Amino acid sequence: MDELLLEPGSVAARDLSGRAGFDLNFLGLSVAVPALAGVETVQLPYTHFSVLMRLDKRLAAVTALGINGEKLMDLDRAGIQWKLDPRLAEDQQTGERLYSRNDIDRGHLVRRASAVWGDTRAEAAQANEDTFHYTNAAPQAAKFNQGLDLWLGLESYLLEHAADYARRLVVFTGPVFGETDPVYRGVDIPLLFFKVAVFLQDGELAATGYVVDQTPQLAELPDVPRPGVADEAPPLGPFRTFQVPIRDIGALTGLDLDQLVAVDRMPIAAELPTARVTSTWRRLLSPEDLDLDFDLNGD
């Protein structure tokens, strides 16, 4: 992995000093941040989460978050502004120019409400602020980012189960970059995004994977180039959310997800270990269809 390490004593690093980032042992068993080989990356620690940046794309490759359902707090976002991370050069991250005067949202990869927890209000407030770095944003059509039956529906499902059952969850989130992604203002606009939820089941690691598709929404934006005719989305309706084998996410993103592929709770992932990528995806029609496939009263 071509990953840069930040100098802890540098001027830039001191601006966000004391950020511990994602806790590899958050679940009591080690869960690594997925690595990405072949491209230059840099890992940025924040409060309760870390971001692995792809410098060639100027967007995150993956974010890693620990959600503590026992310590979640309800803090609002009033007065918090989006900001660049001072530890990176401006040309290594995507800022406000991409999102101004259009219908593209700054979509949180680490959802704000999911990161806002802690032993103190100050800790939760710091996490709240940290989620508003552009390094934690990805360009998403407004309908995609705000639609409860897509991105928010999936995140809310994970968050509510962590809160309701005082569970700990690890969530990896990121874009799926593809050859047909439209380029807008010099930035590749990902058409797909993924989440992998990691949890304990009977004291052992377990995980499930999801992909959501914003292709139909992007096609409605007048100033964003559409993919070629041959790459038009199939007629699956305006909202497409899938539960997928984690190995497919690894194949599409290049991320090393082998640790989580081995504990994938999607039954078909074990039944058809060599199935073609995308062939076993299960479309979800509503948030109620989402299934983490674990005993909520378990460990």
Phi and psi restraints in degrees (value plus and minus 20) as a CYANA .aco file:
   2 ASP   PHI    -108.8   -68.8
   2 ASP   PSI      51.3    91.3
   3 GLU   PHI    -125.5   -85.5
   3 GLU   PSI     112.1   152.1
   4 LEU   PHI    -105.0   -65.0
   4 LEU   PSI     125.1   165.1
   5 LEU   PHI    -128.0   -88.0
   5 LEU   PSI     113.6   153.6
   6 LEU   PHI     -96.2   -56.2
   6 LEU   PSI     124.5   164.5
   7 GLU   PHI     -99.7   -59.7
   7 GLU   PSI      92.3   132.3
   8 PRO   PHI     -77.7   -37.7
   8 PRO   PSI     -48.5    -8.5
   9 GLY   PHI    -114.9   -74.9
   9 GLY   PSI     -14.0    26.0
  10 SER   PHI     -92.7   -52.7
  10 SER   PSI     139.5   179.5
  11 VAL   PHI     -81.0   -41.0
  11 VAL   PSI     -63.0   -23.0
  12 ALA   PHI     -83.6   -43.6
  12 ALA   PSI     -63.5   -23.5
  13 ALA   PHI     -84.1   -44.1
  13 ALA   PSI     -51.4   -11.4
  14 ARG   PHI     -86.0   -46.0
  14 ARG   PSI     -43.8    -3.8
  15 ASP   PHI     -84.7   -44.7
  15 ASP   PSI     -46.8    -6.8
  16 LEU   PHI    -143.8  -103.8
  16 LEU   PSI      20.1    60.1
  17 SER   PHI     -87.8   -47.8
  17 SER   PSI     131.2   171.2
  18 GLY   PHI      64.5   104.5
  18 GLY   PSI     -21.3    18.7
  19 ARG   PHI     -97.5   -57.5
  19 ARG   PSI      99.8   139.8
  20 ALA   PHI    -103.4   -63.4
  20 ALA   PSI     -43.8    -3.8
  21 GLY   PHI      55.3    95.3
  21 GLY   PSI    -188.3  -148.3
  22 PHE   PHI     -83.9   -43.9
  22 PHE   PSI     112.3   152.3
  23 ASP   PHI    -108.1   -68.1
  23 ASP   PSI      91.7   131.7
  24 LEU   PHI     -80.0   -40.0
  24 LEU   PSI     -46.1    -6.1
  25 ASN   PHI    -126.0   -86.0
  25 ASN   PSI       6.7    46.7
  26 PHE   PHI     -77.9   -37.9
  26 PHE   PSI     -54.7   -14.7
  27 LEU   PHI    -111.4   -71.4
  27 LEU   PSI     -19.0    21.0
  28 GLY   PHI      71.2   111.2
  28 GLY   PSI     -33.3     6.7
  29 LEU   PHI    -145.8  -105.8
  29 LEU   PSI     125.0   165.0
  30 SER   PHI     -88.7   -48.7
  30 SER   PSI     110.1   150.1
  31 VAL   PHI    -150.6  -110.6
  31 VAL   PSI      95.7   135.7
  32 ALA   PHI    -103.8   -63.8
  32 ALA   PSI     131.1   171.1
  33 VAL   PHI     -89.1   -49.1
  33 VAL   PSI     107.0   147.0
  34 PRO   PHI     -78.0   -38.0
  34 PRO   PSI     114.2   154.2
  35 ALA   PHI    -109.9   -69.9
  35 ALA   PSI     137.6   177.6
  36 LEU   PHI    -151.0  -111.0
  36 LEU   PSI      94.8   134.8
  37 ALA   PHI    -110.0   -70.0
  37 ALA   PSI     133.7   173.7
  38 GLY   PHI      71.4   111.4
  38 GLY   PSI     -30.5     9.5
  39 VAL   PHI    -152.8  -112.8
  39 VAL   PSI     138.7   178.7
  40 GLU   PHI     -99.4   -59.4
  40 GLU   PSI     105.4   145.4
  41 THR   PHI    -149.2  -109.2
  41 THR   PSI     142.2   182.2
  42 VAL   PHI    -162.5  -122.5
  42 VAL   PSI     114.7   154.7
  43 GLN   PHI    -117.4   -77.4
  43 GLN   PSI     106.3   146.3
  44 LEU   PHI    -133.6   -93.6
  44 LEU   PSI     100.7   140.7
  45 PRO   PHI    -106.8   -66.8
  45 PRO   PSI     119.2   159.2
  46 TYR   PHI    -148.8  -108.8
  46 TYR   PSI    -183.0  -143.0
  47 THR   PHI    -107.7   -67.7
  47 THR   PSI      92.0   132.0
  48 HIS   PHI      57.4    97.4
  48 HIS   PSI     -23.9    16.1
  49 PHE   PHI    -170.5  -130.5
  49 PHE   PSI     144.0   184.0
  50 SER   PHI    -152.2  -112.2
  50 SER   PSI     135.2   175.2
  51 VAL   PHI    -143.9  -103.9
  51 VAL   PSI     105.1   145.1
  52 LEU   PHI    -116.2   -76.2
  52 LEU   PSI      87.6   127.6
  53 MET   PHI    -106.2   -66.2
  53 MET   PSI     117.6   157.6
  54 ARG   PHI    -114.1   -74.1
  54 ARG   PSI      90.2   130.2
  55 LEU   PHI     -90.4   -50.4
  55 LEU   PSI     -46.9    -6.9
  56 ASP   PHI     -90.2   -50.2
  56 ASP   PSI     -50.7   -10.7
  57 LYS   PHI    -116.1   -76.1
  57 LYS   PSI     -36.2     3.8
  58 ARG   PHI      41.8    81.8
  58 ARG   PSI       5.8    45.8
  59 LEU   PHI    -157.9  -117.9
  59 LEU   PSI     146.2   186.2
  60 ALA   PHI     -88.7   -48.7
  60 ALA   PSI     123.7   163.7
  61 ALA   PHI    -103.5   -63.5
  61 ALA   PSI     -58.5   -18.5
  62 VAL   PHI    -182.8  -142.8
  62 VAL   PSI     127.9   167.9
  63 THR   PHI    -134.5   -94.5
  63 THR   PSI     128.9   168.9
  64 ALA   PHI    -146.8  -106.8
  64 ALA   PSI     100.9   140.9
  65 LEU   PHI    -150.8  -110.8
  65 LEU   PSI     117.2   157.2
  66 GLY   PHI    -122.7   -82.7
  66 GLY   PSI     107.1   147.1
  67 ILE   PHI    -128.4   -88.4
  67 ILE   PSI     100.2   140.2
  68 ASN   PHI    -122.7   -82.7
  68 ASN   PSI      82.5   122.5
  69 GLY   PHI     -84.3   -44.3
  69 GLY   PSI     -40.8    -0.8
  70 GLU   PHI     -99.9   -59.9
  70 GLU   PSI     -39.6     0.4
  71 LYS   PHI    -139.9   -99.9
  71 LYS   PSI      -6.0    34.0
  72 LEU   PHI     -84.0   -44.0
  72 LEU   PSI     121.6   161.6
  73 MET   PHI    -145.5  -105.5
  73 MET   PSI     131.7   171.7
  74 ASP   PHI    -120.1   -80.1
  74 ASP   PSI      71.2   111.2
  75 LEU   PHI    -133.3   -93.3
  75 LEU   PSI     123.8   163.8
  76 ASP   PHI    -108.7   -68.7
  76 ASP   PSI     156.7   196.7
  77 ARG   PHI    -126.4   -86.4
  77 ARG   PSI      -9.8    30.2
  78 ALA   PHI     -76.4   -36.4
  78 ALA   PSI     108.1   148.1
  79 GLY   PHI      63.8   103.8
  79 GLY   PSI     -24.5    15.5
  80 ILE   PHI    -105.7   -65.7
  80 ILE   PSI     105.8   145.8
  81 GLN   PHI    -125.5   -85.5
  81 GLN   PSI     127.8   167.8
  82 TRP   PHI     -88.0   -48.0
  82 TRP   PSI     123.9   163.9
  83 LYS   PHI    -167.8  -127.8
  83 LYS   PSI     134.3   174.3
  84 LEU   PHI     -94.7   -54.7
  84 LEU   PSI     134.6   174.6
  85 ASP   PHI    -106.6   -66.6
  85 ASP   PSI     100.9   140.9
  86 PRO   PHI     -88.1   -48.1
  86 PRO   PSI     -30.0    10.0
  87 ARG   PHI    -101.0   -61.0
  87 ARG   PSI     -30.2     9.8
  88 LEU   PHI    -137.9   -97.9
  88 LEU   PSI     131.7   171.7
  89 ALA   PHI     -87.9   -47.9
  89 ALA   PSI     134.2   174.2
  90 GLU   PHI     -80.1   -40.1
  90 GLU   PSI     -53.3   -13.3
  91 ASP   PHI    -101.7   -61.7
  91 ASP   PSI     -14.5    25.5
  92 GLN   PHI    -124.9   -84.9
  92 GLN   PSI     -16.3    23.7
  93 GLN   PHI    -164.0  -124.0
  93 GLN   PSI     141.5   181.5
  94 THR   PHI    -122.9   -82.9
  94 THR   PSI      99.1   139.1
  95 GLY   PHI    -127.5   -87.5
  95 GLY   PSI    -173.2  -133.2
  96 GLU   PHI     -85.1   -45.1
  96 GLU   PSI     -46.5    -6.5
  97 ARG   PHI     -75.5   -35.5
  97 ARG   PSI     -56.3   -16.3
  98 LEU   PHI     -86.1   -46.1
  98 LEU   PSI     -53.4   -13.4
  99 TYR   PHI    -121.1   -81.1
  99 TYR   PSI     -22.7    17.3
 100 SER   PHI    -105.3   -65.3
 100 SER   PSI     122.9   162.9
 101 ARG   PHI      35.5    75.5
 101 ARG   PSI      27.7    67.7
 102 ASN   PHI    -179.2  -139.2
 102 ASN   PSI    -196.3  -156.3
 103 ASP   PHI    -125.4   -85.4
 103 ASP   PSI      15.9    55.9
 104 ILE   PHI    -124.5   -84.5
 104 ILE   PSI     108.9   148.9
 105 ASP   PHI    -108.7   -68.7
 105 ASP   PSI     132.5   172.5
 106 ARG   PHI    -102.9   -62.9
 106 ARG   PSI      73.2   113.2
 107 GLY   PHI    -100.6   -60.6
 107 GLY   PSI     100.1   140.1
 108 HIS   PHI     -81.1   -41.1
 108 HIS   PSI     107.8   147.8
 109 LEU   PHI     -99.9   -59.9
 109 LEU   PSI     -76.0   -36.0
 110 VAL   PHI    -101.7   -61.7
 110 VAL   PSI      93.7   133.7
 111 ARG   PHI     -86.7   -46.7
 111 ARG   PSI     117.5   157.5
 112 ARG   PHI     -75.1   -35.1
 112 ARG   PSI     -72.5   -32.5
 113 ALA   PHI     -83.5   -43.5
 113 ALA   PSI     -47.0    -7.0
 114 SER   PHI     -94.4   -54.4
 114 SER   PSI     -47.8    -7.8
 115 ALA   PHI    -109.8   -69.8
 115 ALA   PSI     -33.8     6.2
 116 VAL   PHI    -105.8   -65.8
 116 VAL   PSI      66.1   106.1
 117 TRP   PHI    -170.5  -130.5
 117 TRP   PSI     148.1   188.1
 118 GLY   PHI     142.2   182.2
 118 GLY   PSI     154.3   194.3
 119 ASP   PHI     -96.1   -56.1
 119 ASP   PSI     -43.9    -3.9
 120 THR   PHI    -152.2  -112.2
 120 THR   PSI     140.9   180.9
 121 ARG   PHI     -84.1   -44.1
 121 ARG   PSI     -54.3   -14.3
 122 ALA   PHI     -84.4   -44.4
 122 ALA   PSI     -60.4   -20.4
 123 GLU   PHI     -83.6   -43.6
 123 GLU   PSI     -64.9   -24.9
 124 ALA   PHI     -85.0   -45.0
 124 ALA   PSI     -58.5   -18.5
 125 ALA   PHI     -86.3   -46.3
 125 ALA   PSI     -56.7   -16.7
 126 GLN   PHI     -85.3   -45.3
 126 GLN   PSI     -61.0   -21.0
 127 ALA   PHI     -82.7   -42.7
 127 ALA   PSI     -60.3   -20.3
 128 ASN   PHI     -76.1   -36.1
 128 ASN   PSI     -70.2   -30.2
 129 GLU   PHI     -83.1   -43.1
 129 GLU   PSI     -61.5   -21.5
 130 ASP   PHI     -83.3   -43.3
 130 ASP   PSI     -49.3    -9.3
 131 THR   PHI     -89.2   -49.2
 131 THR   PSI     -31.9     8.1
 132 PHE   PHI    -115.7   -75.7
 132 PHE   PSI       7.4    47.4
 133 HIS   PHI    -108.5   -68.5
 133 HIS   PSI     119.7   159.7
 134 TYR   PHI     -79.0   -39.0
 134 TYR   PSI     -43.2    -3.2
 135 THR   PHI     -83.1   -43.1
 135 THR   PSI     -41.1    -1.1
 136 ASN   PHI    -118.5   -78.5
 136 ASN   PSI      -9.6    30.4
 137 ALA   PHI    -130.3   -90.3
 137 ALA   PSI     132.1   172.1
 138 ALA   PHI    -159.2  -119.2
 138 ALA   PSI     124.5   164.5
 139 PRO   PHI     -90.0   -50.0
 139 PRO   PSI      99.2   139.2
 140 GLN   PHI    -153.9  -113.9
 140 GLN   PSI     117.5   157.5
 141 ALA   PHI     -77.8   -37.8
 141 ALA   PSI     122.7   162.7
 142 ALA   PHI     -76.7   -36.7
 142 ALA   PSI     -61.1   -21.1
 143 LYS   PHI     -83.6   -43.6
 143 LYS   PSI     -53.4   -13.4
 144 PHE   PHI     -88.6   -48.6
 144 PHE   PSI     -70.0   -30.0
 145 ASN   PHI     -87.8   -47.8
 145 ASN   PSI     -53.2   -13.2
 146 GLN   PHI    -117.7   -77.7
 146 GLN   PSI     -28.0    12.0
 147 GLY   PHI     -98.3   -58.3
 147 GLY   PSI     102.2   142.2
 148 LEU   PHI     -86.0   -46.0
 148 LEU   PSI     -45.0    -5.0
 149 ASP   PHI    -107.8   -67.8
 149 ASP   PSI     -11.7    28.3
 150 LEU   PHI    -143.9  -103.9
 150 LEU   PSI    -135.9   -95.9
 151 TRP   PHI     -77.6   -37.6
 151 TRP   PSI     -72.1   -32.1
 152 LEU   PHI     -86.1   -46.1
 152 LEU   PSI     -54.5   -14.5
 153 GLY   PHI     -81.7   -41.7
 153 GLY   PSI     -62.6   -22.6
 154 LEU   PHI     -87.2   -47.2
 154 LEU   PSI     -66.1   -26.1
 155 GLU   PHI     -84.3   -44.3
 155 GLU   PSI     -60.7   -20.7
 156 SER   PHI     -83.1   -43.1
 156 SER   PSI     -58.9   -18.9
 157 TYR   PHI     -80.0   -40.0
 157 TYR   PSI     -68.3   -28.3
 158 LEU   PHI     -83.0   -43.0
 158 LEU   PSI     -65.0   -25.0
 159 LEU   PHI     -85.9   -45.9
 159 LEU   PSI     -64.3   -24.3
 160 GLU   PHI     -84.9   -44.9
 160 GLU   PSI     -56.4   -16.4
 161 HIS   PHI     -90.9   -50.9
 161 HIS   PSI     -53.5   -13.5
 162 ALA   PHI     -86.0   -46.0
 162 ALA   PSI     -61.6   -21.6
 163 ALA   PHI     -92.7   -52.7
 163 ALA   PSI     -67.2   -27.2
 164 ASP   PHI     -86.3   -46.3
 164 ASP   PSI     -51.9   -11.9
 165 TYR   PHI    -134.1   -94.1
 165 TYR   PSI      -6.8    33.2
 166 ALA   PHI      31.0    71.0
 166 ALA   PSI      17.8    57.8
 167 ARG   PHI    -108.9   -68.9
 167 ARG   PSI     139.5   179.5
 168 ARG   PHI    -123.8   -83.8
 168 ARG   PSI     113.9   153.9
 169 LEU   PHI    -149.2  -109.2
 169 LEU   PSI     126.5   166.5
 170 VAL   PHI    -129.7   -89.7
 170 VAL   PSI     113.0   153.0
 171 VAL   PHI    -147.6  -107.6
 171 VAL   PSI     103.2   143.2
 172 PHE   PHI    -122.3   -82.3
 172 PHE   PSI     112.6   152.6
 173 THR   PHI    -157.3  -117.3
 173 THR   PSI     126.7   166.7
 174 GLY   PHI    -198.2  -158.2
 174 GLY   PSI     154.3   194.3
 175 PRO   PHI    -103.4   -63.4
 175 PRO   PSI     137.0   177.0
 176 VAL   PHI    -130.6   -90.6
 176 VAL   PSI      81.6   121.6
 177 PHE   PHI     -97.8   -57.8
 177 PHE   PSI     116.6   156.6
 178 GLY   PHI    -157.6  -117.6
 178 GLY   PSI     146.3   186.3
 179 GLU   PHI     -86.9   -46.9
 179 GLU   PSI     -42.0    -2.0
 180 THR   PHI    -116.3   -76.3
 180 THR   PSI     -13.9    26.1
 181 ASP   PHI     -81.6   -41.6
 181 ASP   PSI     109.8   149.8
 182 PRO   PHI     -90.3   -50.3
 182 PRO   PSI     129.0   169.0
 183 VAL   PHI    -122.9   -82.9
 183 VAL   PSI     106.8   146.8
 184 TYR   PHI    -153.1  -113.1
 184 TYR   PSI     101.5   141.5
 185 ARG   PHI      32.5    72.5
 185 ARG   PSI      18.3    58.3
 186 GLY   PHI      60.3   100.3
 186 GLY   PSI     -11.7    28.3
 187 VAL   PHI    -141.9  -101.9
 187 VAL   PSI     113.7   153.7
 188 ASP   PHI     -89.6   -49.6
 188 ASP   PSI     107.3   147.3
 189 ILE   PHI    -116.3   -76.3
 189 ILE   PSI      86.6   126.6
 190 PRO   PHI     -83.4   -43.4
 190 PRO   PSI     116.6   156.6
 191 LEU   PHI    -109.6   -69.6
 191 LEU   PSI     -40.3    -0.3
 192 LEU   PHI    -146.4  -106.4
 192 LEU   PSI     130.0   170.0
 193 PHE   PHI    -154.6  -114.6
 193 PHE   PSI     134.0   174.0
 194 PHE   PHI    -147.7  -107.7
 194 PHE   PSI     138.9   178.9
 195 LYS   PHI    -157.3  -117.3
 195 LYS   PSI     121.9   161.9
 196 VAL   PHI    -146.2  -106.2
 196 VAL   PSI     101.6   141.6
 197 ALA   PHI    -118.6   -78.6
 197 ALA   PSI     112.4   152.4
 198 VAL   PHI    -142.5  -102.5
 198 VAL   PSI     117.0   157.0
 199 PHE   PHI    -174.6  -134.6
 199 PHE   PSI     155.4   195.4
 200 LEU   PHI    -120.8   -80.8
 200 LEU   PSI     114.7   154.7
 201 GLN   PHI    -149.5  -109.5
 201 GLN   PSI      94.5   134.5
 202 ASP   PHI      35.2    75.2
 202 ASP   PSI      18.0    58.0
 203 GLY   PHI      60.7   100.7
 203 GLY   PSI     -18.6    21.4
 204 GLU   PHI    -136.9   -96.9
 204 GLU   PSI     135.5   175.5
 205 LEU   PHI     -87.1   -47.1
 205 LEU   PSI     123.1   163.1
 206 ALA   PHI    -164.8  -124.8
 206 ALA   PSI     137.1   177.1
 207 ALA   PHI    -174.7  -134.7
 207 ALA   PSI     135.5   175.5
 208 THR   PHI    -159.3  -119.3
 208 THR   PSI     132.8   172.8
 209 GLY   PHI    -143.2  -103.2
 209 GLY   PSI     129.2   169.2
 210 TYR   PHI    -160.1  -120.1
 210 TYR   PSI     128.7   168.7
 211 VAL   PHI    -151.0  -111.0
 211 VAL   PSI     117.4   157.4
 212 VAL   PHI    -142.3  -102.3
 212 VAL   PSI     127.0   167.0
 213 ASP   PHI    -139.7   -99.7
 213 ASP   PSI     105.2   145.2
 214 GLN   PHI    -127.3   -87.3
 214 GLN   PSI      -6.5    33.5
 215 THR   PHI     -74.8   -34.8
 215 THR   PSI     -68.0   -28.0
 216 PRO   PHI     -81.6   -41.6
 216 PRO   PSI     -56.4   -16.4
 217 GLN   PHI     -90.1   -50.1
 217 GLN   PSI     -62.5   -22.5
 218 LEU   PHI     -81.5   -41.5
 218 LEU   PSI     -53.1   -13.1
 219 ALA   PHI     -84.4   -44.4
 219 ALA   PSI     -40.3    -0.3
 220 GLU   PHI    -105.5   -65.5
 220 GLU   PSI     -31.2     8.8
 221 LEU   PHI    -100.9   -60.9
 221 LEU   PSI     103.6   143.6
 222 PRO   PHI     -87.8   -47.8
 222 PRO   PSI     -47.4    -7.4
 223 ASP   PHI    -128.8   -88.8
 223 ASP   PSI      -2.8    37.2
 224 VAL   PHI    -130.4   -90.4
 224 VAL   PSI     102.2   142.2
 225 PRO   PHI     -78.8   -38.8
 225 PRO   PSI     119.6   159.6
 226 ARG   PHI    -110.1   -70.1
 226 ARG   PSI     133.3   173.3
 227 PRO   PHI     -81.3   -41.3
 227 PRO   PSI     143.3   183.3
 228 GLY   PHI     -81.3   -41.3
 228 GLY   PSI     141.7   181.7
 229 VAL   PHI     -75.3   -35.3
 229 VAL   PSI     -59.5   -19.5
 230 ALA   PHI     -86.4   -46.4
 230 ALA   PSI     -36.7     3.3
 231 ASP   PHI    -126.3   -86.3
 231 ASP   PSI      -7.5    32.5
 232 GLU   PHI     -80.8   -40.8
 232 GLU   PSI     127.9   167.9
 233 ALA   PHI     -84.1   -44.1
 233 ALA   PSI     121.4   161.4
 234 PRO   PHI     -86.3   -46.3
 234 PRO   PSI     140.2   180.2
 235 PRO   PHI     -96.2   -56.2
 235 PRO   PSI      51.7    91.7
 236 LEU   PHI    -123.5   -83.5
 236 LEU   PSI     -13.1    26.9
 237 GLY   PHI      76.8   116.8
 237 GLY   PSI     152.6   192.6
 238 PRO   PHI     -93.0   -53.0
 238 PRO   PSI     -41.3    -1.3
 239 PHE   PHI    -143.8  -103.8
 239 PHE   PSI     106.5   146.5
 240 ARG   PHI    -151.9  -111.9
 240 ARG   PSI      94.4   134.4
 241 THR   PHI    -149.0  -109.0
 241 THR   PSI     117.5   157.5
 242 PHE   PHI    -153.0  -113.0
 242 PHE   PSI     123.7   163.7
 243 GLN   PHI    -112.7   -72.7
 243 GLN   PSI     112.4   152.4
 244 VAL   PHI    -157.8  -117.8
 244 VAL   PSI     136.2   176.2
 245 PRO   PHI     -83.6   -43.6
 245 PRO   PSI     117.6   157.6
 246 ILE   PHI     -82.1   -42.1
 246 ILE   PSI     -49.7    -9.7
 247 ARG   PHI     -82.1   -42.1
 247 ARG   PSI     -50.8   -10.8
 248 ASP   PHI     -87.3   -47.3
 248 ASP   PSI     -58.9   -18.9
 249 ILE   PHI     -82.8   -42.8
 249 ILE   PSI     -62.4   -22.4
 250 GLY   PHI     -81.6   -41.6
 250 GLY   PSI     -61.7   -21.7
 251 ALA   PHI     -86.4   -46.4
 251 ALA   PSI     -56.2   -16.2
 252 LEU   PHI    -100.0   -60.0
 252 LEU   PSI     -49.7    -9.7
 253 THR   PHI    -121.6   -81.6
 253 THR   PSI     -41.7    -1.7
 254 GLY   PHI      61.6   101.6
 254 GLY   PSI     -19.7    20.3
 255 LEU   PHI     -92.9   -52.9
 255 LEU   PSI     125.0   165.0
 256 ASP   PHI    -102.0   -62.0
 256 ASP   PSI      79.6   119.6
 257 LEU   PHI    -133.1   -93.1
 257 LEU   PSI      -0.1    39.9
 258 ASP   PHI     -76.6   -36.6
 258 ASP   PSI     -58.6   -18.6
 259 GLN   PHI     -79.7   -39.7
 259 GLN   PSI     -56.5   -16.5
 260 LEU   PHI    -108.9   -68.9
 260 LEU   PSI     -48.5    -8.5
 261 VAL   PHI     -78.1   -38.1
 261 VAL   PSI     -57.4   -17.4
 262 ALA   PHI     -88.8   -48.8
 262 ALA   PSI     -38.2     1.8
 263 VAL   PHI    -141.2  -101.2
 263 VAL   PSI       1.6    41.6
 264 ASP   PHI     -82.8   -42.8
 264 ASP   PSI     107.8   147.8
 265 ARG   PHI    -113.0   -73.0
 265 ARG   PSI     -18.0    22.0
 266 MET   PHI     -93.9   -53.9
 266 MET   PSI      96.0   136.0
 267 PRO   PHI     -73.3   -33.3
 267 PRO   PSI     -61.2   -21.2
 268 ILE   PHI     -88.8   -48.8
 268 ILE   PSI     -41.1    -1.1
 269 ALA   PHI     -83.6   -43.6
 269 ALA   PSI     -55.7   -15.7
 270 ALA   PHI    -103.2   -63.2
 270 ALA   PSI     -52.7   -12.7
 271 GLU   PHI     -92.1   -52.1
 271 GLU   PSI     -54.4   -14.4
 272 LEU   PHI    -148.0  -108.0
 272 LEU   PSI      51.1    91.1
 273 PRO   PHI     -86.7   -46.7
 273 PRO   PSI     -36.9     3.1
 274 THR   PHI    -133.8   -93.8
 274 THR   PSI      -3.2    36.8
 275 ALA   PHI     -83.5   -43.5
 275 ALA   PSI     128.8   168.8
 276 ARG   PHI     -81.4   -41.4
 276 ARG   PSI     122.6   162.6
 277 VAL   PHI     -76.4   -36.4
 277 VAL   PSI     113.5   153.5
 278 THR   PHI      61.6   101.6
 278 THR   PSI     -32.3     7.7
 279 SER   PHI     -93.3   -53.3
 279 SER   PSI     -40.0     0.0
 280 THR   PHI    -133.3   -93.3
 280 THR   PSI      -4.3    35.7
 281 TRP   PHI     -87.0   -47.0
 281 TRP   PSI     118.0   158.0
 282 ARG   PHI    -129.0   -89.0
 282 ARG   PSI      96.0   136.0
 283 ARG   PHI     -92.9   -52.9
 283 ARG   PSI     117.2   157.2
 284 LEU   PHI    -125.9   -85.9
 284 LEU   PSI     108.0   148.0
 285 LEU   PHI    -114.2   -74.2
 285 LEU   PSI     -35.9     4.1
 286 SER   PHI    -179.3  -139.3
 286 SER   PSI     142.5   182.5
 287 PRO   PHI     -76.2   -36.2
 287 PRO   PSI     -48.5    -8.5
 288 GLU   PHI     -86.0   -46.0
 288 GLU   PSI     -39.8     0.2
 289 ASP   PHI     -98.8   -58.8
 289 ASP   PSI     -36.2     3.8
 290 LEU   PHI     -84.7   -44.7
 290 LEU   PSI     120.5   160.5
 291 ASP   PHI    -163.2  -123.2
 291 ASP   PSI      94.7   134.7
 292 LEU   PHI    -100.0   -60.0
 292 LEU   PSI     -31.5     8.5
 293 ASP   PHI      39.2    79.2
 293 ASP   PSI      25.4    65.4
 294 PHE   PHI    -160.5  -120.5
 294 PHE   PSI     139.8   179.8
 295 ASP   PHI     -98.0   -58.0
 295 ASP   PSI      91.0   131.0
 296 LEU   PHI     -85.5   -45.5
 296 LEU   PSI     -34.7     5.3
 297 ASN   PHI    -118.0   -78.0
 297 ASN   PSI     -14.8    25.2
 298 GLY   PHI    -102.1   -62.1
 298 GLY   PSI    -188.9  -148.9
